[in-house]
Amino acid sequence: MKQLKTVAASAVVIGQLLSGSVFAASVTLSGDTVDYTFDDTLLGLFGPASLSGDTLYFTPVTFQAESLNGDGYSLTNSTMNIQVSAQEGWALSNMSLIEKGDYMLLGGASTADVAGQMRVRDLSAVLDDMTASIQTTAVLDHIGLPTTNWEAGAVIDLSAWTDTQAVNVTVQNLLLASTRDASSLAFLDKKFVGLTPTAIPISPVPEAHTYGLMLAGLGLIGWKIKRRRFTTPHSS
């Protein structure tokens, strides 16, 4: 009986291996100074990722919330995790997020809002993290047609972490639409998300033999100056 269970368990593992469900579909995209690594099957409503320079961006088409005719609150949310690594000779100093979309409110009993959080975790010290709320640049309160654009963002300063090489970035997005009577409508969608880290060059640390050459050079200069003092004739 035990052998049968072992054989069955092995068959399950083999099946998972063949289907690819055991391993994440890891993708790495390389920018100018940073690399992005993520599972492209776990991007949720953000959709496929694209890269321009050092900016990883998304153009979602189904990330929206709507409430009609007094249906109350409608909440849509999605979360993604991205690993950002500085390329050789660079260190991460800042993480910036920008989001854009549009909304429409009809009736005085309709509201819409964008919220969420960006969290950055240092992969060399996993208990260290920083967070910033995603906030809109203006209140979403325009009533009537046509649709109105909105923009939101978050920024995290990483300069307190010295020479940060790799971080995990978690972006949690919330879209909220609400109507409170039968003659109102609230619609909100997200059309663009861009994640842009700032990387700064790391000053190379001289190796031990370099220090030795520097000290030898300084010693030689000092010896020449001292020798010149003794060999220079004194004026009478």
Secondary structure, DSSP 8 states (H G I E B T S, - for coil): -HHHHHHHHHHHHHHHHHHT-SS--EEEEE-SSEEEEEETTS-GGG-SEEEETTEEEE--SS-EEEEETT-EEEEEEEEEEEEEEE-TTEEEEEEEEEEEEEEEEESTTEEEEEEEEEEEEETTSTT-EEEEE-EESS-----SSS-EEEEEEEEEE-TTSTTB-EEEEEEEEEEEEEE-STT-EEEEEEEEEEEEEEEEE------HHHHHHHHHHHHHHHHHHHHHHHHS----
